[in-house]
Amino acid sequence: MSRGSDAQGPAQGPSSPEQIRNIALVGAVGAGKTALFERLVAARVPGRRSREGGPEPSLAMSVASVDSGGVTVNLIDTPGHPDFVGEVRAGMRAADAALFVVAATGGVDEATRLLWRECDIIGMPRAIAVTRLEHARGDFESTVDMCRRIFGDAQPLAVPILSDGAATGTLNLLREWVTDHSSGEPQRREPSEAEAEVLAERRGGLLESVIEESEDDTLLERYLEGEQVDTDTVAKDLRTAIATGRFFPIVPTHAPNGVGVDGLFELFEQGFPSPAGARIPRVYTPAGAPFGDVACDPDGPLVAEVVRTTTDPYVGRLSLVRVFSGTLRPDDVVHVSGHLTSFAAHASDGHPDHDTDDERVGPLAAPLVEETRPKAVAIAGDLALVSKVASAETSDTLSSKSRPALVEPWLLPDPLLPVAIHAMSKGDEDKLASALQRLVAEDVTMRLEHNAETHQVVLWAMGPGHVDQLIASLRDRYHVAVEAEPLRTSLRETFVRPTSVQGRLVKQSGGHGQYAVCQLQIEPLERGGGIEFVDKVVGGAVPRQFIPSVEKGARAQLEKGVLAGYPVVDVRVTLLDGKAHSVDSSDMAFQTAAAMALREAANESTVSLLEPIDRLDITVGDDSVGPVLADLRGRRGQVHGTEPAEAEGYTVIHAEVPAHELSRYPIDLRSVSHGTGSFTREFVRYDYMPTALAREVTSAAT
């Protein structure tokens, strides 16, 4: 959101939740979703026009609050690119219904199918807007058939009227009228004789699907027996049918000339549910105890959630907030609860833990794409932009200070694509840390790692497009120039055969010298054996006060590494013998001698590198199992089995793969599985790295 503008005047705002509709537009890249969003906004905001040449594909959620037919419609445009699934999930959290945008020129991509299944699980009401009708390959009827196969009971509310390859209007199957756009402005007229035949042919399927969900159990039977059903009765039942999450109306659209826009707004106003009957996420106290019943009631306790955080150069931090209960007003003092501290399961996800003091809310605004309009209050069910709540981060909860609340966080896939970055100058380095912390606060799909072993700053992202956006944000918004560098894997070293070695430090430089001799035996232990130190000195060859010094020096050197600079694990170090000098021996001398002995013992024949091995659970379409298994073999993976996934047509592959081979796996899996693949990864153990690869790593380290 950019600087606010009151050019459109203050937002009046709804007076009850029944006057609100929150609708997320979702769909694949290239489906025309953002163009449709802009046309919808332009149709209800006087003086606003869609951008010439069409908008760029959206990479972030965009929100517009418009008035239509006596209700406030909060339209939420979400990105179509799968790398920005976090923005999509945030938009779905803010919405009570979803409009799936499907192009008539192609199929339904895997990301869209996955999102549909998630909506199905929670019963979210859905409708389908068909775009690209004017294209040579555009086919509305085949698209309707495809939607029925994939989605279920999908029925057109209207059919397009095409003339010379252009969409010039729609035939409304429910209302039995034509909306004609051939003259430029939409005009309503009676259907022609040919159009009336289409009505008679196509209307029955729509009426049956809607009436089947009617609260009147006898209506369907009476209709099938030939009784005429009043259109207003069916229109009333349309909302009931959509609310079940089992019936999905289809609306043909053509954004450039506005075909279908009026039909969509009629659907929003009369067919989509208000927040009053929508599902509310579970609410707890910040300590995790039950909060009590929460309803979409403006007079209830305040429970609101930050669904997106941005930083505006003029007004500072802006929080897009969905109010689930109560009423949010400017100058209210609210409690900010962060789930990152309150839910232990999320405490280690790379985001800063916080639990803030109470804060005073700044001015409220209604979002209008890149502009804002002042807003007096935000009631239960509404969306609003809130300023000056500096500590609020994405997914945090705003509640009353007298009754703090915490909304259960929405589920997000883990960011699994790592990229190491470094600042390009000393000035950039000074600003990098604070800029990264701001990005972390805004983007819940990003994870920040400061790897103490490889000394790298690693951004974990959803995909290459997400990486590019993060780097561009650092450059354009925070004026920090960074570049990517090769990702280094955190390895370990271990001794692979017993060896004996002497560490000898004898120096004389005037005054007290340095003298220490220690004889060490080094033996490998089983994986997970840790570090053991054993004292087998007899006869006082090493004075008792210096034996802890030998252990300290040995452990310090093992922590630093003995061959390639990686920590040594799973070894036993035994002190067998040694010598001391009555004057020149010291604690530091024996520490140094022990370290020298370990370095002397390390070479390619005695020490091997260990690499981390991750367990992968890969969910992939059945047709892609073979290519994915072949790809895993090429990554030195060990497949431990497969099993059917919960979703029909999918298989879960269980495998173990070296982490060294996984730096680009999110990208490669998407390619080899044609977009059907997803995976989780978990570290399981360290294991031996192949000699040739270990030699490359060792050479690079030296």
Residue pairs with C-beta under 8 A, 6 or more apart in sequence:
1 310
1 312
1 318
1 320
1 367
1 370
1 372
1 385
2 312
2 314
2 370
2 371
3 312
3 313
3 314
3 315
3 371
4 314
4 315
4 365
4 371
4 372
4 373
4 374
5 368
5 371
5 372
5 373
6 373
6 374
7 371
8 45
8 46
8 47
8 368
8 371
8 373
9 373
10 373
10 374
10 375
10 376
11 65
11 365
11 366
11 373
11 374
11 375
12 67
13 72
13 366
13 375
13 376
13 377
13 378
13 379
13 382
14 20
14 71
14 72
14 379
14 381
14 382
15 379
16 276
16 298
16 379
17 274
17 275
17 276
17 296
17 297
17 298
17 379
17 380
17 381
17 382
18 274
18 276
19 70
19 71
19 72
19 274
20 71
20 72
20 74
20 274
20 275
20 381
20 382
21 71
21 72
21 73
21 74
21 96
21 97
21 268
21 269
21 272
21 273
21 274
22 74
22 76
22 94
22 95
22 96
22 97
22 275
22 278
22 322
22 381
22 383
23 73
23 74
23 75
23 76
23 95
23 96
23 97
23 98
23 99
23 268
23 272
24 76
24 78
24 88
24 91
24 92
24 94
24 95
24 97
24 98
24 99
25 33
25 36
25 37
25 75
25 76
25 77
25 78
25 98
25 99
25 101
25 129
26 33
26 78
26 80
26 88
26 91
26 92
26 98
26 99
26 100
26 101
26 112
26 115
27 33
27 80
27 100
27 101
27 102
27 103
27 112
28 80
28 103
28 108
28 109
28 111
28 112
29 57
29 80
29 81
30 57
30 80
30 103
30 106
31 80
31 101
31 102
31 103
31 131
31 132
32 101
32 103
32 131
32 132
32 255
33 58
33 77
33 78
33 80
33 101
33 131
34 55
34 56
34 57
34 58
34 62
34 77
35 50
35 54
35 55
35 131
35 255
35 256
36 101
36 129
36 131
36 253
36 255
37 62
37 64
37 75
37 77
38 50
38 51
38 55
38 255
38 369
39 50
39 255
39 256
39 258
39 261
40 64
40 66
40 75
40 261
40 264
40 265
41 48
41 64
41 66
41 75
41 368
41 369
42 48
42 49
42 50
43 258
43 261
43 262
43 265
44 66
44 67
44 68
44 73
44 265
45 64
45 66
45 368
50 255
57 79
57 80
57 81
58 77
58 78
58 79
58 80
59 79
59 81
59 84
59 87
59 465
59 469
60 79
60 84
60 87
61 76
61 77
61 78
61 79
61 87
61 88
61 90
61 91
61 308
61 320
62 76
62 77
62 369
62 370
63 74
63 75
63 76
63 77
63 94
63 320
63 367
63 369
63 383
64 74
64 75
64 77
64 367
64 368
64 369
65 72
65 73
65 74
65 75
65 366
65 367
65 368
65 373
65 383
66 72
66 73
66 75
66 368
67 73
68 265
68 268
68 269
69 265
69 266
69 269
69 270
70 269
71 268
71 269
71 274
72 382
73 265
73 268
73 269
74 94
74 95
74 382
74 383
76 91
76 94
76 95
77 91
78 84
78 87
78 88
78 91
78 92
79 87
79 88
80 111
81 463
81 465
82 111
82 462
82 463
82 670
82 675
83 461
83 462
83 463
83 464
83 465
83 466
83 469
84 445
84 462
84 465
84 466
84 469
85 111
85 412
85 413
85 445
85 462
86 412
86 443
86 444
86 445
86 462
87 308
88 115
89 410
89 411
89 412
90 307
90 308
90 394
90 410
90 444
91 307
92 98
92 115
92 118
92 119
92 124
92 410
93 281
93 305
93 307
93 322
93 410
94 307
94 320
94 322
94 383
95 124
96 124
96 125
96 272
96 273
96 274
96 275
96 278
96 381
97 124
97 125
97 126
97 127
97 242
97 272
97 273
98 115
98 119
98 124
98 125
98 126
98 127
99 126
99 127
99 128
99 129
99 264
100 112
100 115
100 116
100 126
100 127
100 128
100 129
100 151
101 128
101 129
101 131
102 108
102 112
102 128
102 129
102 130
102 131
102 143
102 147
103 130
103 131
103 132
103 138
103 143
104 130
104 131
104 132
104 133
104 135
104 137
104 138
104 139
104 140
104 142
104 143
105 132
105 135
105 137
105 138
106 137
107 146
108 146
108 147
108 150
109 675
110 621
110 674
110 675
110 676
111 675
113 150
114 678
116 126
116 150
116 151
117 647
119 126
119 245
120 245
122 279
123 244
123 245
123 279
124 245
124 279
125 242
125 243
125 244
125 245
125 272
125 273
126 151
126 242
126 245
126 248
127 242
127 248
127 249
127 250
127 251
127 267
127 271
127 272
128 147
128 151
128 154
128 248
128 249
128 250
128 251
129 250
129 251
129 252
129 253
129 260
129 264
130 140
130 143
130 144
130 250
130 251
130 252
130 253
131 253
131 254
131 255
132 138
133 140
133 160
133 162
133 167
133 252
133 253
133 254
133 259
134 162
134 165
134 166
134 167
134 254
136 165
140 159
140 160
140 252
144 154
144 156
144 250
147 154
147 248
147 250
148 154
151 248
152 246
152 248
153 209
153 246
153 247
153 248
154 248
154 249
154 250
155 205
155 206
155 209
155 210
155 247
155 248
155 249
155 250
156 173
156 202
156 206
156 249
156 250
156 251
156 252
157 172
157 173
157 174
157 206
157 249
157 250
157 251
157 263
157 267
158 170
158 171
158 172
158 173
158 174
158 179
158 251
158 252
158 260
158 263
159 170
159 171
159 173
159 198
159 202
159 252
160 167
160 169
160 170
160 171
160 252
160 254
160 259
160 260
161 167
161 168
161 169
161 170
161 171
161 178
161 180
161 195
162 168
163 182
166 254
166 257
167 181
167 252
167 254
167 257
167 259
168 180
168 181
168 182
168 257
168 259
169 178
169 179
169 180
169 181
169 182
169 186
169 259
170 178
170 179
170 251
170 252
170 259
170 260
170 263
171 178
171 191
171 195
171 198
171 199
172 178
172 179
172 263
173 199
173 202
173 203
173 206
174 203
174 206
174 231
174 234
174 235
174 238
175 231
175 235
176 191
176 199
176 203
176 231
177 188
177 189
177 190
177 191
178 188
178 189
178 190
178 191
178 192
178 195
179 186
179 187
179 188
179 259
179 262
179 263
180 186
180 187
180 188
180 189
181 187
181 257
181 258
181 259
184 257
186 258
186 261
186 262
191 198
191 199
207 223
207 229
207 234
208 220
208 223
208 224
209 241
209 247
210 234
210 237
210 238
210 241
210 247
211 219
211 220
211 223
211 229
211 234
211 237
212 220
212 241
212 247
213 237
213 240
213 241
213 244
213 246
213 247
214 220
214 237
214 240
214 241
215 237
215 240
216 237
219 229
219 233
219 237
222 229
223 229
235 270
238 249
238 270
238 271
239 270
239 271
239 272
239 273
241 247
242 248
242 249
242 271
242 272
242 273
243 273
243 277
249 267
249 271
251 260
251 263
251 264
251 267
252 259
252 260
253 259
253 260
253 261
253 263
253 264
254 260
255 261
274 381
275 296
275 380
275 381
275 382
276 296
276 381
277 296
278 296
278 381
280 294
280 295
280 296
280 324
280 325
281 305
281 324
281 407
281 408
281 410
282 407
282 408
283 291
283 292
283 294
283 303
283 324
283 405
283 406
283 407
283 408
284 290
284 291
284 342
284 405
284 406
284 408
285 291
285 404
285 405
285 406
286 337
286 342
286 355
286 404
286 405
286 406
287 342
288 342
288 343
288 406
291 303
291 405
291 406
294 300
294 301
294 303
294 324
294 325
294 405
295 325
295 380
296 324
296 325
296 380
296 381
297 325
297 326
297 380
298 326
298 327
298 379
298 380
299 326
299 327
300 325
300 326
300 380
301 325
301 326
301 399
301 400
301 403
301 405
302 323
302 325
302 326
302 327
302 328
302 332
302 334
302 398
302 399
302 400
302 403
302 405
303 323
303 324
303 325
303 326
303 397
303 399
303 405
303 407
304 321
304 322
304 323
304 324
304 325
304 326
304 328
304 334
304 378
304 397
304 398
304 399
305 321
305 322
305 324
305 395
305 396
305 397
305 398
305 407
306 319
306 320
306 321
306 386
306 392
306 393
306 394
306 395
306 396
306 397
306 398
307 320
307 321
307 322
307 394
307 395
308 319
308 320
308 394
308 442
309 317
309 318
309 319
309 320
309 392
309 393
309 394
309 441
309 442
310 317
310 318
310 320
310 442
311 317
311 318
311 438
311 442
311 477
312 318
312 387
315 387
315 388
316 387
316 388
316 390
317 387
317 388
317 389
317 390
317 392
318 385
318 386
318 387
319 385
319 386
319 387
319 389
319 392
320 367
320 383
320 384
320 385
320 386
321 328
321 378
321 383
321 384
321 385
321 386
321 398
322 382
322 383
323 378
323 379
323 380
323 381
323 382
323 383
323 384
324 380
324 381
324 407
325 380
326 380
326 400
327 377
327 378
327 379
327 380
328 334
328 361
328 364
328 377
328 378
328 384
328 386
328 398
329 361
329 364
329 376
329 377
329 378
330 361
330 362
330 363
330 364
330 376
330 377
331 360
331 361
332 360
332 361
333 358
333 359
333 360
333 361
333 401
334 358
334 359
334 360
334 361
334 389
334 398
334 399
334 400
334 401
335 358
335 398
335 399
335 400
335 401
335 404
335 405
336 356
336 357
336 358
336 359
336 389
336 391
336 392
336 396
336 397
336 398
337 355
337 396
337 397
337 399
337 404
337 405
337 406
338 353
338 354
338 355
338 356
338 393
338 395
338 396
338 397
339 346
339 395
339 396
339 397
339 406
339 407
339 408
339 409
340 346
340 347
340 349
340 351
340 352
340 353
340 354
341 347
341 353
341 354
341 355
342 355
342 406
343 409
346 409
347 353
349 447
350 440
350 447
350 448
350 449
350 460
351 393
351 440
351 441
351 444
351 447
351 448
352 437
352 440
352 441
354 391
354 393
356 391
356 392
357 391
358 401
359 388
359 389
359 390
359 391
359 392
360 388
361 386
361 388
361 389
361 398
362 386
362 387
362 388
362 389
363 374
363 387
363 388
364 374
364 375
364 376
364 377
364 378
364 384
364 385
364 386
364 387
365 372
365 373
365 374
365 375
365 384
365 385
365 387
366 372
366 373
366 374
366 375
366 383
366 384
366 385
367 383
367 384
367 385
372 385
375 384
375 385
378 384
386 392
386 398
389 398
392 398
393 441
393 442
394 441
394 442
394 443
394 444
395 409
395 410
395 444
397 405
397 406
397 407
399 405
399 406
412 444
412 445
413 445
413 462
413 678
414 447
414 460
414 680
415 445
415 446
415 447
415 460
415 461
415 462
415 466
416 460
416 462
416 665
416 666
416 679
416 681
417 460
417 461
417 462
417 463
417 464
417 466
417 467
417 664
417 666
417 667
418 449
418 458
418 459
418 460
418 461
418 487
418 663
419 458
419 459
419 461
419 467
419 484
419 487
420 454
420 456
420 457
420 458
420 484
420 485
420 486
420 487
420 488
421 457
421 458
421 459
421 471
421 482
421 483
421 484
421 485
422 456
422 457
422 482
422 483
422 485
423 429
423 431
423 432
423 480
423 481
423 482
424 481
424 482
424 483
425 481
428 480
428 481
428 482
431 478
431 479
431 480
432 457
432 474
432 480
432 482
434 478
435 474
435 478
435 480
436 448
436 457
436 459
436 474
437 448
438 478
439 446
439 448
439 470
439 473
439 474
440 446
440 447
440 448
443 470
445 461
445 462
445 466
446 459
446 460
446 461
446 466
446 470
447 459
447 460
448 457
448 458
448 459
448 460
449 457
449 458
449 459
449 460
450 457
450 458
451 457
451 458
451 488
451 490
453 490
453 566
453 567
454 488
454 489
454 490
456 485
456 487
456 488
458 487
459 467
459 470
461 467
461 470
462 666
463 666
463 667
463 670
464 667
467 484
471 482
471 484
474 480
474 481
474 482
475 481
475 482
487 663
489 611
489 612
489 659
489 660
490 566
490 612
491 564
491 566
491 609
491 610
491 611
491 612
491 689
491 697
492 566
492 567
492 568
492 569
492 609
492 610
492 611
492 686
493 561
493 562
493 563
493 564
493 566
493 567
493 568
493 569
493 602
493 607
493 608
493 609
493 610
494 524
494 568
494 569
494 570
494 571
494 607
494 608
494 610
495 522
495 523
495 524
495 568
495 571
495 601
495 602
495 606
495 607
496 524
496 606
496 607
496 608
497 524
497 605
497 606
498 521
498 522
498 523
498 524
499 521
499 522
499 601
499 606
500 519
500 520
500 521
500 522
500 576
501 519
501 520
501 522
501 597
501 598
501 600
501 601
502 517
502 518
502 519
502 520
502 597
502 600
503 516
503 517
503 518
503 520
503 592
503 593
503 594
503 595
503 596
503 597
503 598
503 600
504 516
504 517
504 593
504 596
505 514
505 515
505 516
505 517
505 589
505 592
505 593
505 596
506 513
506 514
506 515
506 517
507 513
507 514
507 515
508 584
512 583
512 584
513 581
513 583
513 584
514 584
514 586
514 588
514 589
514 592
515 579
515 580
515 581
515 584
515 585
515 589
516 546
516 578
516 579
516 580
516 585
516 586
516 589
516 590
516 592
516 593
517 578
517 579
517 580
517 593
518 542
518 550
518 575
518 577
518 578
518 590
518 593
518 594
518 597
519 575
519 576
519 577
519 578
519 597
520 554
520 573
520 574
520 575
520 576
520 594
520 597
520 598
520 601
521 573
521 574
521 576
522 571
522 572
522 573
522 574
522 598
522 601
522 606
523 571
523 572
523 574
524 570
524 571
524 572
525 532
525 570
525 571
525 572
526 570
527 570
527 685
527 686
527 687
528 570
528 685
529 569
529 570
529 571
529 572
530 569
530 570
531 555
531 558
531 568
531 569
531 570
531 571
531 572
531 573
532 571
532 572
532 573
533 551
533 554
533 555
533 572
533 573
533 574
533 575
534 572
534 573
534 574
534 575
535 547
535 551
535 574
535 575
536 574
536 575
536 576
537 547
537 575
537 576
537 577
537 578
541 577
541 578
541 579
541 580
542 550
542 575
542 577
542 578
542 579
542 580
542 590
543 580
543 585
545 587
546 580
546 585
546 587
546 590
547 575
549 587
549 588
549 589
549 590
549 591
549 594
550 575
550 578
550 590
550 591
550 593
550 594
551 573
551 575
551 594
552 591
552 594
553 590
553 591
553 592
553 593
553 594
553 595
554 573
554 594
554 595
554 597
554 598
556 591
556 595
557 594
557 595
557 598
557 599
558 567
558 568
558 571
558 573
558 598
559 567
559 568
560 567
561 567
561 568
562 568
562 598
562 599
562 601
562 602
562 607
563 602
563 603
563 604
563 607
563 609
563 698
564 609
564 697
564 698
564 701
564 702
565 701
566 609
568 598
568 607
569 610
569 686
573 598
578 590
578 593
580 590
604 695
604 698
608 688
608 689
608 691
608 694
609 688
609 689
609 694
609 697
609 698
610 686
610 687
610 688
610 689
611 658
611 659
611 660
611 686
611 687
611 688
611 689
612 658
612 659
612 660
612 683
612 685
612 686
613 656
613 657
613 658
613 659
613 683
613 684
613 685
613 686
613 687
614 656
614 657
614 658
614 659
614 662
614 681
614 682
614 683
614 684
615 654
615 655
615 656
615 681
615 682
615 683
615 684
616 637
616 653
616 654
616 655
616 656
616 657
616 662
616 679
616 680
616 681
617 652
617 653
617 654
617 679
617 680
618 628
618 652
618 653
618 654
618 655
618 669
618 677
618 678
618 679
619 645
619 647
619 650
619 651
619 652
619 653
619 677
619 678
619 679
620 628
620 650
620 651
620 653
620 669
620 673
620 676
620 677
620 678
621 649
621 650
621 651
621 673
621 674
621 676
621 677
622 649
622 650
622 651
623 674
623 676
624 672
624 673
624 674
624 676
624 677
625 642
625 651
625 653
627 672
627 673
628 653
628 669
628 672
628 673
628 677
629 639
629 653
631 668
631 669
631 672
632 639
632 653
632 655
632 657
633 639
635 657
635 658
635 661
635 662
635 665
636 657
636 658
636 661
636 690
637 655
637 656
637 657
637 658
637 661
638 655
638 656
638 657
639 653
639 654
639 655
640 654
640 655
640 656
641 653
641 654
642 651
642 652
642 653
642 654
643 651
643 652
643 654
644 650
644 651
644 652
645 651
645 652
650 676
656 684
657 665
658 687
658 689
659 683
660 689
660 693
662 681
665 679
666 679
669 677
669 678
669 679
670 677
689 697
